[in-house]
Amino acid sequence: MKYEACEKCVKSLGWTNVGGNSLIAIIKMYLGFIGGSHALFADGIHSFGDVAGSITMLIGLKVAKKNRNPNYPYGYGKFEYVAAAVIYTLLFFVGVYILMNAVHAIILGHPVDPDMVTIIGALISLAANELMYRQSICAGNQLNSPSMIANAHEKRADVWASLAVLLGIIGSKLGFHVLDPLAALMVSFFIFKLCASMMHQSIRGLMDASLSKEDRQNILEEIEKFPEIKLKKVKTKEMGQNISVEIDVLVSASELLSNLEKVKEQLKENIEKKIERSGEITLYFSTN
């Protein structure tokens, strides 16, 4: 974590999201139901999907922090990718439900004239989701947590969805009654786009995708600072919050073992400091 002062925020974030999303979901579904807004009611269901996602994220983070053991020598970091995949699989089916209801309302063609109270619900949702996004993305970046960052991006999608709902309600109030179910339709498309993007990220992590191009370049630059070693190859992969780096280098036969151990420790420290992540960094030495 980059800033120790953020630790308290990170620890409380999951339950803050659970409480916040639960309250928002209840408000939106209630106001959407009594106010006659398909879009706001659908967005309330969307928020309940977020509640399940936040709970899954908390479980994923807890499991990922378990200590390594003989059965899992690399730890449980990848469990976060599993947790993120569960979040977006669940959210995908929520999107399908919203889509079906919106299409049904549009086909039937019944006039939709939401009550003014639904505008209040949409505004509350818009403001609350933006606040939770800012807190979540900050915490996720500090912790380098895939599931937490995934949860944060979900909040940003919620912001756009709430804006679409607000515009749909206002349009319906102005006489364009089809706009409310159209807004609900847009909510489902926001969900599908987000699911596709974040599922791709989760699959990459589960399939041992390498670190970003920027991180790989930073690692190479740190290796080049040690003239006593010559790089043969380097392999990297994501491990949830942590990383795995394997470096194969050539050294002179005259190099002392003590010096190589010093190089190894210094290089590991430099890499972790440079890319601001910790993990398993292994060096393999071979002589010329």
Backbone bond lengths (Angstrom), bond angles and torsions (degrees), N, CA, C in turn:
res aa  C-N    CA-C-N  psi(-1)  N-CA   C-N-CA  omega(-1)  CA-C   N-CA-C  phi
1 M - - - 1.462 - - 1.520 109.67 -
2 K 1.326 116.83 133.65 1.459 120.43 -174.93 1.524 111.92 -69.37
3 Y 1.337 117.94 -40.35 1.459 121.77 -175.77 1.526 109.61 -126.14
4 E 1.330 116.19 120.29 1.463 120.31 -177.69 1.524 111.76 -63.65
5 A 1.330 116.41 -26.76 1.463 120.12 -179.43 1.525 111.91 -65.06
6 C 1.343 117.15 -18.85 1.466 121.40 -178.49 1.530 112.28 -81.54
7 E 1.345 117.10 -10.37 1.461 120.42 -172.47 1.525 112.23 -59.55
8 K 1.330 116.99 -42.17 1.462 120.83 -179.35 1.519 110.71 -63.24
9 C 1.344 116.14 -41.40 1.463 121.33 179.08 1.523 110.61 -62.87
10 V 1.338 116.14 -44.38 1.464 121.26 -178.72 1.526 110.65 -61.72
11 K 1.341 116.64 -43.59 1.462 120.88 -177.33 1.526 112.29 -65.44
12 S 1.336 116.86 -33.31 1.463 120.04 -176.93 1.523 113.10 -91.19
13 L 1.337 116.92 -10.07 1.459 120.89 -171.98 1.520 113.32 -60.13
14 G 1.329 117.01 -46.80 1.455 120.14 -175.64 1.516 112.75 -57.27
15 W 1.331 115.92 -49.87 1.462 119.08 -178.47 1.524 111.68 -72.75
16 T 1.334 117.06 -27.35 1.467 120.05 173.84 1.523 109.95 -63.14
17 N 1.346 116.30 -42.97 1.462 120.76 178.46 1.523 112.08 -66.10
18 V 1.332 116.07 -39.85 1.462 119.62 178.76 1.528 110.25 -61.46
19 G 1.343 115.90 -48.47 1.462 119.79 179.72 1.515 112.46 -65.16
20 G 1.344 116.12 -44.95 1.465 120.54 -178.94 1.511 112.22 -63.87
21 N 1.331 117.27 -45.98 1.464 120.48 -179.37 1.524 112.29 -67.34
22 S 1.328 116.70 -36.12 1.468 119.98 178.40 1.521 110.39 -62.93
23 L 1.332 115.94 -45.42 1.464 120.32 -179.95 1.523 111.08 -65.00
24 I 1.339 116.53 -44.96 1.467 120.72 179.75 1.527 110.76 -62.37
25 A 1.335 116.50 -42.31 1.465 120.58 -179.05 1.525 111.25 -61.25
26 I 1.327 115.90 -45.03 1.467 120.25 -179.79 1.523 110.59 -63.27
27 I 1.334 116.86 -44.72 1.468 120.92 179.94 1.527 110.87 -61.40
28 K 1.338 116.78 -47.23 1.467 119.98 -176.61 1.527 112.01 -67.60
29 M 1.325 116.92 -42.57 1.463 118.85 -179.81 1.528 111.11 -66.82
30 Y 1.330 116.31 -39.31 1.467 119.71 179.52 1.526 111.06 -66.88
31 L 1.346 116.21 -50.21 1.463 119.37 -179.19 1.527 111.35 -67.87
32 G 1.336 116.76 -35.00 1.461 119.70 177.27 1.514 111.62 -65.40
33 F 1.346 116.35 -37.06 1.469 120.73 -179.54 1.524 111.55 -71.23
34 I 1.347 116.39 -51.37 1.468 118.34 -177.46 1.530 111.76 -74.66
35 G 1.356 116.20 -23.84 1.462 119.59 -178.36 1.513 113.76 -93.82
36 G 1.340 117.56 -4.88 1.459 120.59 175.76 1.515 115.33 74.05
37 S 1.345 117.80 35.03 1.467 120.53 179.55 1.530 110.49 -112.03
38 H 1.350 115.91 113.35 1.467 120.23 176.00 1.529 110.42 -60.65
39 A 1.334 115.20 -41.58 1.466 120.54 -175.01 1.525 111.69 -64.82
40 L 1.337 117.02 -46.34 1.460 120.25 -177.81 1.524 111.01 -67.84
41 F 1.334 116.43 -39.35 1.463 119.72 178.14 1.535 110.16 -64.01
42 A 1.338 116.51 -42.98 1.466 120.83 178.16 1.520 110.94 -62.94
43 D 1.323 116.34 -39.04 1.462 120.26 179.13 1.524 110.81 -66.52
44 G 1.333 116.31 -29.98 1.461 120.23 175.30 1.519 111.46 -65.84
45 I 1.336 116.18 -41.25 1.466 120.45 175.73 1.523 109.79 -62.85
46 H 1.334 115.45 -40.22 1.467 121.62 176.66 1.530 110.20 -56.24
47 S 1.323 116.85 -42.53 1.465 120.97 -179.36 1.522 111.97 -66.55
48 F 1.343 117.64 -34.25 1.459 119.38 175.63 1.528 110.70 -65.88
49 G 1.336 115.81 -31.44 1.459 119.28 172.67 1.514 110.91 -63.11
50 D 1.346 116.15 -36.23 1.465 121.01 177.38 1.526 111.20 -64.94
51 V 1.333 116.35 -36.50 1.472 120.28 178.46 1.529 109.75 -60.47
52 A 1.332 115.24 -47.88 1.466 119.48 178.51 1.526 110.41 -61.79
53 G 1.339 116.12 -38.01 1.460 120.64 178.61 1.512 112.11 -64.00
54 S 1.332 116.86 -41.38 1.465 120.71 -179.97 1.528 111.24 -65.71
55 I 1.326 116.33 -39.59 1.465 120.11 178.30 1.532 110.39 -65.23
56 T 1.334 116.12 -41.46 1.468 120.41 177.29 1.518 110.91 -62.27
57 M 1.343 116.29 -40.02 1.461 121.28 178.65 1.524 110.66 -61.01
58 L 1.335 117.30 -43.13 1.462 121.27 -179.60 1.528 110.88 -62.36
59 I 1.326 115.91 -42.27 1.466 119.76 178.50 1.525 110.20 -64.09
60 G 1.337 115.80 -43.02 1.460 120.44 179.70 1.512 112.54 -60.97
61 L 1.333 117.12 -43.72 1.462 121.20 179.77 1.526 111.45 -64.63
62 K 1.331 116.18 -38.94 1.463 119.88 -179.11 1.526 110.74 -66.41
63 V 1.328 116.97 -44.22 1.466 120.79 179.97 1.521 110.76 -66.45
64 A 1.349 116.68 -40.16 1.468 121.07 -177.36 1.527 112.18 -62.33
65 K 1.337 117.60 -24.57 1.464 121.30 -177.95 1.534 113.14 -87.02
66 K 1.318 117.45 -2.57 1.469 119.88 179.35 1.523 110.20 -62.96
67 N 1.321 115.63 146.77 1.463 120.48 -178.57 1.528 111.57 -68.65
68 R 1.316 115.04 152.77 1.460 120.58 176.18 1.525 109.77 -66.96
69 N 1.321 115.39 155.36 1.460 120.70 177.83 1.527 108.52 -149.44
70 P 1.343 118.60 172.06 1.470 120.38 -177.94 1.529 113.90 -56.26
71 N 1.336 116.86 -32.11 1.464 119.66 179.74 1.529 112.46 -76.82
72 Y 1.343 116.11 -29.27 1.466 121.53 179.15 1.526 108.72 -130.51
73 P 1.339 116.85 74.39 1.474 120.45 -175.08 1.523 114.24 -65.38
74 Y 1.336 117.22 -21.14 1.462 120.44 179.10 1.531 112.17 -95.39
75 G 1.320 116.93 4.31 1.451 120.39 178.93 1.522 112.44 84.99
76 Y 1.328 115.18 -166.21 1.461 121.69 -174.39 1.531 112.34 -116.41
77 G 1.335 116.73 20.87 1.461 120.72 -175.27 1.516 113.99 -56.30
78 K 1.340 117.00 -35.16 1.461 119.76 -176.86 1.522 113.06 -70.83
79 F 1.334 116.40 -13.39 1.463 117.98 179.43 1.517 110.70 -60.78
80 E 1.333 116.66 -27.11 1.462 119.78 178.46 1.518 111.25 -63.91
81 Y 1.323 117.24 -34.38 1.462 119.64 177.17 1.525 110.32 -67.93
82 V 1.336 115.64 -36.58 1.460 119.77 176.32 1.526 109.64 -63.95
83 A 1.344 115.96 -43.92 1.463 120.67 179.48 1.524 110.79 -61.00
84 A 1.347 116.56 -43.76 1.465 120.54 179.23 1.524 110.48 -63.49
85 A 1.341 117.27 -38.99 1.466 120.90 179.07 1.525 110.74 -64.12
86 V 1.330 116.58 -39.09 1.463 120.75 177.91 1.526 110.33 -63.93
87 I 1.338 116.50 -42.30 1.461 121.25 179.49 1.522 110.48 -55.91
88 Y 1.323 116.80 -48.22 1.461 119.89 -172.67 1.518 113.11 -83.08
89 T 1.323 118.15 -21.73 1.461 119.84 170.71 1.521 109.26 -67.40
90 L 1.325 115.56 -45.10 1.458 121.10 177.29 1.521 110.51 -60.61
91 L 1.322 116.22 -45.97 1.458 120.73 -177.42 1.524 111.33 -65.30
92 F 1.332 117.40 -32.24 1.464 121.02 178.19 1.526 110.63 -60.40
93 F 1.331 117.07 -45.07 1.460 120.41 -179.24 1.528 111.39 -69.25
94 V 1.330 116.78 -31.52 1.469 120.01 172.97 1.523 109.14 -62.28
95 G 1.335 116.58 -42.14 1.463 121.45 178.58 1.517 112.25 -62.06
96 V 1.339 116.89 -39.81 1.466 120.89 178.09 1.523 110.44 -61.78
97 Y 1.333 116.25 -42.33 1.471 120.42 179.13 1.529 111.04 -62.01
98 I 1.324 116.33 -45.31 1.465 120.71 179.58 1.526 110.42 -63.18
99 L 1.328 117.01 -42.39 1.465 121.86 179.74 1.524 111.25 -60.19
100 M 1.321 116.93 -46.66 1.463 121.02 -178.25 1.523 111.42 -62.39
101 N 1.334 116.92 -41.75 1.460 120.23 179.65 1.522 111.84 -67.74
102 A 1.325 117.43 -38.80 1.465 121.19 -179.95 1.524 110.89 -66.69
103 V 1.337 116.50 -45.31 1.474 120.60 179.22 1.525 110.27 -62.46
104 H 1.317 116.27 -40.27 1.467 120.89 178.69 1.524 110.80 -60.45
105 A 1.333 117.26 -44.19 1.469 121.15 -179.92 1.527 111.26 -65.99
106 I 1.331 117.38 -38.78 1.468 121.11 -179.47 1.527 110.68 -68.30
107 I 1.335 117.31 -41.92 1.466 121.17 -178.87 1.520 111.31 -65.90
108 L 1.332 116.61 -41.97 1.460 120.00 179.19 1.522 111.48 -65.06
109 G 1.318 115.82 -32.48 1.460 120.44 175.09 1.517 115.51 71.49
110 H 1.347 117.43 21.36 1.460 119.29 178.07 1.527 109.90 -70.40
111 P 1.332 118.81 135.76 1.473 120.68 178.02 1.528 111.06 -59.95
112 V 1.308 115.92 134.34 1.462 121.22 179.19 1.519 108.39 -115.82
113 D 1.330 115.80 119.56 1.468 120.55 179.86 1.529 108.19 -130.23
114 P 1.328 117.34 82.74 1.465 120.90 -177.05 1.524 112.18 -61.33
115 D 1.333 114.28 149.60 1.461 120.09 176.98 1.532 109.63 -72.77
116 M 1.327 115.80 157.65 1.468 120.95 -179.59 1.528 112.42 -60.09
117 V 1.329 116.69 -25.77 1.464 120.10 -178.18 1.532 111.04 -63.43
118 T 1.336 116.97 -25.50 1.468 119.70 -179.97 1.534 111.55 -68.44
119 I 1.326 116.91 -28.05 1.467 120.17 176.50 1.526 109.94 -64.59
120 I 1.341 115.77 -39.97 1.466 120.36 177.50 1.527 109.79 -61.16
121 G 1.331 116.44 -44.11 1.457 120.65 179.18 1.519 112.40 -60.98
122 A 1.334 116.39 -41.13 1.468 120.59 179.60 1.525 111.26 -66.73
123 L 1.328 117.08 -38.81 1.471 120.98 179.08 1.528 111.25 -66.56
124 I 1.333 116.25 -41.85 1.467 120.43 177.39 1.527 109.93 -60.56
125 S 1.329 115.90 -44.49 1.461 121.04 179.76 1.523 111.62 -62.23
126 L 1.318 116.29 -42.98 1.468 121.54 -179.04 1.525 111.04 -60.20
127 A 1.335 116.03 -48.90 1.465 120.69 -177.87 1.534 111.58 -67.33
128 A 1.322 116.98 -44.56 1.466 120.98 -177.31 1.529 111.70 -65.31
129 N 1.325 116.84 -41.51 1.469 119.82 -179.85 1.521 112.28 -66.73
130 E 1.323 117.43 -36.20 1.462 120.26 178.20 1.531 110.49 -66.34
131 L 1.324 116.94 -41.26 1.467 120.68 178.28 1.529 110.90 -63.48
132 M 1.337 116.51 -44.15 1.467 119.91 -179.57 1.527 111.29 -68.00
133 Y 1.345 116.96 -33.51 1.469 119.77 176.86 1.522 110.54 -62.40
134 R 1.328 116.80 -48.48 1.467 120.72 -177.16 1.531 111.23 -60.95
135 Q 1.322 116.25 -40.73 1.462 119.63 179.20 1.529 110.83 -69.27
136 S 1.330 116.55 -41.78 1.464 121.00 -176.01 1.519 112.68 -69.03
137 I 1.340 117.84 -42.40 1.463 119.96 -177.56 1.523 110.41 -69.79
138 C 1.330 117.10 -34.68 1.464 120.99 177.32 1.531 109.83 -64.50
139 A 1.334 115.90 -48.51 1.466 120.38 -179.09 1.524 111.33 -65.30
140 G 1.325 117.04 -40.98 1.459 120.78 179.94 1.511 112.55 -62.82
141 N 1.331 116.63 -40.32 1.465 120.74 178.36 1.525 111.49 -69.13
142 Q 1.324 117.07 -36.93 1.460 120.31 178.93 1.526 111.17 -65.55
143 L 1.337 115.60 -37.00 1.464 120.72 -175.79 1.529 112.61 -92.86
144 N 1.352 116.43 -10.08 1.474 121.28 -174.74 1.530 110.61 53.53
145 S 1.334 115.76 47.16 1.456 121.58 -176.18 1.528 111.03 -104.91
146 P 1.359 118.93 116.21 1.460 120.92 179.45 1.523 113.44 -58.89
147 S 1.349 117.44 -43.76 1.455 119.20 -177.63 1.521 111.54 -69.09
148 M 1.336 117.59 -34.65 1.460 120.92 178.87 1.529 111.07 -71.31
149 I 1.324 116.98 -40.14 1.465 120.73 176.66 1.525 109.81 -66.46
150 A 1.336 116.30 -39.45 1.460 120.56 177.25 1.521 110.18 -60.61
151 N 1.332 115.62 -43.15 1.455 120.53 179.02 1.522 111.19 -63.87
152 A 1.335 116.81 -35.04 1.461 121.12 178.91 1.523 111.18 -67.23
153 H 1.335 117.05 -44.53 1.466 120.35 178.90 1.524 111.16 -63.70
154 E 1.307 115.33 -29.77 1.455 119.68 175.12 1.529 110.17 -63.69
155 K 1.333 115.96 -37.82 1.465 120.17 177.57 1.531 111.18 -65.16
156 R 1.335 117.24 -38.41 1.459 119.74 178.92 1.534 110.42 -65.84
157 A 1.333 116.63 -37.65 1.466 119.91 174.91 1.525 110.10 -63.77
158 D 1.340 116.01 -35.53 1.465 120.35 177.25 1.525 111.15 -62.54
159 V 1.325 116.88 -36.39 1.467 120.98 178.89 1.524 109.94 -61.39
160 W 1.341 116.32 -49.19 1.468 120.03 179.63 1.523 111.14 -65.27
161 A 1.318 116.37 -37.21 1.461 119.89 178.40 1.528 110.44 -64.07
162 S 1.330 116.84 -42.56 1.465 120.88 179.25 1.526 111.13 -64.98
163 L 1.333 116.28 -36.10 1.465 120.07 177.10 1.527 110.43 -65.51
164 A 1.336 116.65 -41.81 1.464 120.61 177.78 1.526 110.57 -62.71
165 V 1.323 116.00 -40.73 1.464 120.94 177.92 1.524 110.54 -62.40
166 L 1.325 116.69 -45.14 1.465 121.22 179.91 1.524 110.93 -59.73
167 L 1.326 116.77 -46.72 1.467 120.68 179.74 1.525 111.05 -65.34
168 G 1.331 117.05 -36.79 1.456 120.55 178.20 1.516 112.07 -64.68
169 I 1.325 116.09 -41.36 1.471 120.29 178.90 1.523 110.37 -65.82
170 I 1.332 116.27 -45.88 1.469 120.14 179.45 1.526 110.25 -61.12
171 G 1.345 116.99 -42.09 1.464 120.79 178.46 1.514 111.80 -61.25
172 S 1.329 116.50 -41.66 1.460 120.44 178.55 1.522 111.37 -64.53
173 K 1.333 116.31 -37.96 1.465 120.39 178.19 1.524 111.31 -65.42
174 L 1.336 116.16 -26.95 1.465 120.78 179.83 1.528 112.07 -86.96
175 G 1.327 116.70 1.47 1.456 120.01 176.58 1.513 115.38 109.17
176 F 1.324 117.52 -7.56 1.470 120.87 178.23 1.535 108.21 -92.64
177 H 1.334 115.46 77.62 1.459 120.81 -167.38 1.523 114.17 -66.47
178 V 1.317 117.36 -22.35 1.459 119.78 -179.12 1.533 111.93 -73.87
179 L 1.335 116.72 -14.35 1.464 120.03 -175.24 1.526 113.08 -67.44
180 D 1.321 117.53 -30.12 1.473 119.01 -179.99 1.533 111.27 -65.70
181 P 1.339 119.67 -52.72 1.471 117.82 176.05 1.530 112.72 -66.22
182 L 1.334 117.66 -28.36 1.464 119.89 175.06 1.532 110.74 -64.57
183 A 1.333 115.67 -37.28 1.467 119.77 176.86 1.526 110.23 -64.54
184 A 1.333 116.17 -39.28 1.465 119.98 176.24 1.530 110.15 -62.38
185 L 1.340 115.73 -37.89 1.466 120.65 177.09 1.528 110.73 -62.80
186 M 1.335 116.01 -40.96 1.463 120.72 178.52 1.523 111.37 -63.78
187 V 1.325 116.44 -37.08 1.467 120.42 177.73 1.529 109.99 -57.57
188 S 1.331 116.02 -43.12 1.470 119.41 -179.43 1.524 111.36 -64.73
189 F 1.339 117.63 -37.33 1.465 119.81 179.47 1.530 111.63 -69.21
190 F 1.328 116.89 -36.21 1.466 120.25 174.04 1.530 109.84 -58.85
191 I 1.312 115.03 -42.11 1.463 120.22 -178.98 1.528 111.08 -64.74
192 F 1.332 116.83 -45.82 1.469 120.48 -178.18 1.529 111.70 -63.14
193 K 1.323 116.43 -41.41 1.468 120.61 -179.74 1.530 110.56 -63.22
194 L 1.319 115.59 -44.69 1.460 120.68 179.98 1.527 110.97 -64.27
195 C 1.333 116.36 -43.03 1.467 120.50 -179.72 1.526 110.92 -60.35
196 A 1.330 116.76 -43.76 1.465 120.60 -178.76 1.524 111.00 -62.43
197 S 1.338 116.25 -43.98 1.463 120.99 -177.67 1.524 112.02 -65.69
198 M 1.323 116.98 -48.47 1.452 120.57 -174.41 1.532 112.60 -77.81
199 M 1.331 117.69 -28.61 1.464 119.48 174.08 1.523 109.91 -65.99
200 H 1.334 116.28 -36.76 1.467 120.66 176.64 1.527 110.32 -60.20
201 Q 1.332 116.17 -42.75 1.463 120.83 179.21 1.527 110.84 -64.70
202 S 1.322 116.93 -41.55 1.466 120.72 -179.83 1.525 111.22 -65.04
203 I 1.332 116.34 -41.85 1.465 120.47 179.69 1.524 110.51 -64.43
204 R 1.334 116.83 -40.09 1.467 120.53 177.53 1.532 110.62 -58.92
205 G 1.329 115.97 -43.91 1.458 119.97 179.79 1.518 112.36 -64.47
206 L 1.331 116.97 -41.35 1.457 120.97 -179.78 1.529 112.03 -69.55
207 M 1.337 116.42 -24.02 1.470 120.91 179.94 1.528 112.15 -97.41
208 D 1.331 116.53 19.72 1.472 122.14 175.41 1.524 113.02 61.67
209 A 1.326 116.89 43.81 1.465 120.26 176.06 1.524 109.50 -63.21
210 S 1.325 116.33 147.87 1.463 120.53 -179.16 1.522 110.85 -73.44
211 L 1.320 116.05 168.72 1.456 121.08 176.42 1.525 109.73 -65.90
212 S 1.314 116.16 169.62 1.463 120.74 -179.61 1.528 110.82 -62.40
213 K 1.322 115.77 159.46 1.467 120.90 179.50 1.526 110.82 -58.23
214 E 1.320 116.07 -38.81 1.468 120.59 179.55 1.525 111.25 -63.94
215 D 1.332 116.90 -44.76 1.466 120.41 179.58 1.531 111.33 -65.32
216 R 1.330 116.58 -40.25 1.467 119.52 178.93 1.528 110.91 -63.39
217 Q 1.336 116.46 -39.53 1.459 120.31 178.72 1.525 110.89 -65.62
218 N 1.324 116.28 -39.57 1.468 120.33 177.99 1.529 111.35 -62.48
219 I 1.331 116.61 -38.75 1.464 120.66 178.41 1.525 110.56 -64.46
220 L 1.328 116.83 -44.15 1.469 121.09 178.95 1.523 111.37 -61.19
221 E 1.334 116.16 -40.14 1.467 120.35 179.56 1.519 111.30 -64.14
222 E 1.328 117.21 -37.71 1.462 120.48 178.91 1.530 111.04 -68.61
223 I 1.327 116.85 -38.10 1.470 120.42 178.65 1.524 110.66 -64.11
224 E 1.334 116.62 -38.97 1.466 121.29 -177.87 1.527 112.93 -66.07
225 K 1.323 117.15 -15.37 1.464 120.59 179.87 1.534 112.24 -75.33
226 F 1.327 116.91 -7.91 1.464 120.82 -179.23 1.532 108.79 -112.01
227 P 1.324 117.67 97.14 1.475 121.06 -176.48 1.523 113.53 -66.34
228 E 1.328 118.13 -18.84 1.457 120.40 -177.93 1.533 113.55 -76.33
229 I 1.332 116.91 -8.12 1.465 119.73 177.93 1.526 109.92 -123.67
230 K 1.331 115.64 150.84 1.460 121.68 179.26 1.526 108.65 -124.32
231 L 1.315 116.29 123.57 1.465 121.12 -174.68 1.531 112.18 -71.21
232 K 1.331 115.65 131.63 1.467 121.23 172.10 1.529 109.69 -98.77
233 K 1.328 116.37 -52.12 1.461 120.46 177.52 1.525 109.53 -161.72
234 V 1.319 114.97 159.25 1.460 120.85 177.83 1.522 108.56 -139.31
235 K 1.333 116.45 136.21 1.461 122.48 178.23 1.530 108.53 -124.21
236 T 1.321 116.08 135.88 1.464 120.64 -179.91 1.523 109.73 -131.23
237 K 1.330 115.35 156.34 1.458 119.27 172.65 1.522 109.80 -156.86
238 E 1.333 114.28 154.88 1.456 121.72 178.16 1.524 109.30 -78.77
239 M 1.345 115.70 141.42 1.462 121.40 177.04 1.527 109.16 -134.62
240 G 1.336 116.34 54.04 1.456 119.72 -176.70 1.515 110.49 70.77
241 Q 1.335 116.78 -122.14 1.460 120.57 178.07 1.524 111.34 -70.35
242 N 1.329 116.83 -23.97 1.456 121.75 -174.94 1.526 111.73 -105.32
243 I 1.334 115.24 -178.30 1.455 121.53 -179.12 1.525 109.94 -132.89
244 S 1.312 115.77 162.21 1.458 121.75 172.44 1.523 107.39 -128.51
245 V 1.343 116.06 125.46 1.466 121.52 -178.69 1.523 108.80 -130.44
246 E 1.311 116.60 126.48 1.466 122.14 175.95 1.523 108.23 -117.08
247 I 1.339 116.18 121.48 1.465 121.82 -175.96 1.522 109.16 -119.56
248 D 1.315 115.93 123.60 1.466 122.05 178.72 1.526 107.92 -108.57
249 V 1.350 116.64 118.22 1.464 120.18 -175.41 1.529 111.53 -128.88
250 L 1.325 114.82 157.17 1.464 122.83 173.85 1.517 109.46 -100.22
251 V 1.329 116.81 140.47 1.462 120.95 176.61 1.525 108.78 -133.94
252 S 1.307 114.67 159.73 1.460 120.05 177.30 1.522 109.67 -72.58
253 A 1.320 116.56 143.78 1.468 120.98 -179.97 1.519 111.81 -62.75
254 S 1.308 116.47 -19.71 1.465 120.19 -177.93 1.527 112.90 -85.10
255 E 1.349 116.74 -8.16 1.463 119.44 -179.31 1.529 110.23 -65.93
256 L 1.303 115.57 136.49 1.459 120.26 178.60 1.522 110.28 -78.43
257 L 1.338 116.43 144.05 1.455 121.66 179.84 1.517 111.66 -58.20
258 S 1.326 116.61 -40.10 1.465 120.41 -179.14 1.521 111.27 -60.87
259 N 1.310 116.32 -38.65 1.457 120.52 179.73 1.525 111.07 -68.40
260 L 1.327 116.58 -38.13 1.459 120.47 179.35 1.529 111.12 -65.67
261 E 1.322 116.66 -38.14 1.463 119.97 177.71 1.522 110.50 -64.31
262 K 1.314 116.02 -37.75 1.454 120.90 177.94 1.525 110.62 -65.45
263 V 1.338 115.41 -43.05 1.469 120.58 177.60 1.529 110.17 -61.19
264 K 1.324 115.71 -43.71 1.463 121.11 -179.33 1.523 111.80 -58.68
265 E 1.323 117.45 -48.55 1.459 121.65 -178.64 1.529 111.51 -66.68
266 Q 1.333 116.33 -41.21 1.458 120.37 -179.09 1.530 111.08 -67.23
267 L 1.329 116.49 -40.75 1.465 120.49 179.79 1.519 110.86 -65.00
268 K 1.319 116.97 -43.05 1.471 121.24 178.07 1.522 110.46 -59.94
269 E 1.321 116.34 -45.50 1.464 120.99 179.68 1.525 110.88 -62.50
270 N 1.331 116.55 -42.61 1.464 120.94 -178.75 1.529 112.07 -64.96
271 I 1.338 116.04 -41.54 1.468 120.18 -179.25 1.521 110.84 -64.75
272 E 1.340 116.72 -46.61 1.463 120.30 -179.55 1.526 111.25 -62.35
273 K 1.321 116.29 -37.80 1.461 120.38 179.13 1.522 111.23 -69.91
274 K 1.339 116.43 -38.42 1.458 121.49 -176.62 1.520 112.04 -67.55
275 I 1.323 116.57 -47.04 1.464 119.18 -176.30 1.526 112.48 -97.69
276 E 1.341 116.44 1.82 1.468 123.52 173.34 1.525 112.52 58.25
277 R 1.340 115.88 38.04 1.462 121.99 175.43 1.526 108.55 -145.00
278 S 1.325 115.92 148.98 1.462 120.22 178.83 1.525 109.36 -109.54
279 G 1.314 115.76 168.82 1.455 118.67 178.73 1.513 112.47 164.04
280 E 1.316 115.45 -158.06 1.460 123.26 -178.17 1.526 109.04 -92.18
281 I 1.335 116.63 107.27 1.464 121.65 178.86 1.525 107.52 -115.96
282 T 1.325 116.41 112.41 1.465 122.49 -174.33 1.522 110.54 -115.39
283 L 1.337 116.29 133.18 1.465 121.81 176.51 1.522 110.03 -111.76
284 Y 1.325 115.91 133.66 1.461 122.20 175.45 1.527 108.01 -113.68
285 F 1.334 116.26 121.94 1.467 121.13 -178.35 1.528 110.51 -102.46
286 S 1.315 115.84 137.88 1.468 121.35 170.96 1.523 107.68 -138.98
287 T 1.328 116.59 148.53 1.466 120.16 -176.06 1.518 111.63 -90.61
288 N 1.323 114.72 156.20 1.466 121.21 178.48 1.534 110.65 -63.38
